């Protein structure tokens, strides 16, 4: 899963709206590394142009080409998006999501 060629790097820090964790963004940070929640803010990764702004819950995880990919579903508009996991993501939370949403 390569990043789109029009990806816009956004090094931003944020407070997770789900768990309150202070997240130091590295420019490619898409979700909270503790609870794995995200926000629906982009049309193209990094553009911050989507007006929805809804909280996106992690709803699944898959292994793809040797990398884990999270699926997030917006709790406001119901759109689903996929994103790679990061090395600092909570392993316990990844396991919990895998068990909870296993088909």
C-alpha positions in Angstrom: 0.0 0.0 0.0 2.0 3.0 -1.3 1.2 6.5 -0.2 -0.7 8.4 -2.9 1.5 10.5 -5.1 -0.4 13.6 -4.1 0.1 12.9 -0.4 0.6 16.1 1.6 2.9 15.6 4.6 1.4 17.3 7.7 3.7 17.2 10.8 1.0 18.1 13.4 0.7 17.2 17.1 -2.8 16.6 18.5 -4.8 15.5 21.5 -6.8 12.3 20.7 -10.5 13.1 20.9 -11.3 9.5 21.9 -8.8 8.8 24.7 -7.1 12.1 25.4 -3.6 10.9 24.5 -1.1 13.7 23.5 0.2 12.6 20.1 3.4 13.9 18.5 2.8 13.8 14.8 5.7 13.0 12.4 4.0 14.2 9.2 2.5 10.8 8.4 0.6 10.3 11.6 -3.0 9.3 10.8 -4.3 8.0 14.1 -3.7 7.8 17.9 -1.1 5.2 18.7 -2.8 4.2 21.9 -6.5 3.7 21.0 -6.0 3.8 17.2 -8.9 6.2 16.6 -8.6 8.8 13.8 -10.5 11.8 12.6 -12.2 12.3 9.2 -10.3 15.4 8.1 -8.8 14.6 4.7 -10.0 14.0 1.2 -6.5 13.3 0.0 -4.1 12.2 2.8 -2.8 15.3 4.5 -5.0 17.9 2.7 -7.2 18.6 5.8 -10.0 19.6 3.3 -12.8 17.3 4.5 -15.4 19.2 6.4 -16.8 16.1 8.2 -14.4 16.1 11.1 -16.0 13.0 12.6 -14.3 10.6 14.9 -13.1 7.4 13.0 -13.2 4.2 14.9 -10.8 1.3 14.1 -13.0 -1.5 12.8 -10.6 -4.0 11.4 -7.0 -4.9 10.6 -5.5 -6.9 7.8 -2.1 -8.1 6.8 -1.2 -6.8 3.3 2.2 -7.3 1.7 3.8 -7.8 5.1 2.3 -4.7 6.7 -0.7 -4.3 8.9 -3.5 -2.1 7.6 -6.2 -0.6 9.8 -9.7 0.1 8.6 -11.4 3.1 10.2 -15.1 3.9 9.9 -16.3 7.5 10.5 -18.9 7.6 13.3 -20.5 10.7 11.8 -20.8 10.0 8.0 -20.0 6.3 7.9 -17.2 6.4 5.3 -14.5 3.8 5.7 -10.8 4.4 5.0 -7.7 2.2 5.3 -4.3 3.2 6.7 -1.1 1.5 7.5 -0.2 0.9 11.1 2.8 2.6 12.7 5.7 1.1 14.7 4.5 2.9 17.8 0.9 1.7 17.7 -0.3 -0.2 20.7 0.2 -3.9 20.1 -2.4 -4.8 22.7 -5.0 -2.6 20.9 -4.1 -4.1 17.5 -4.7 -7.6 19.0 -8.0 -6.5 20.6 -9.2 -5.1 17.3 -8.2 -8.2 15.4 -10.1 -10.4 17.9 -13.2 -8.1 18.1 -13.7 -7.7 14.3 -12.5 -11.2 13.2 -14.9 -12.5 10.6 
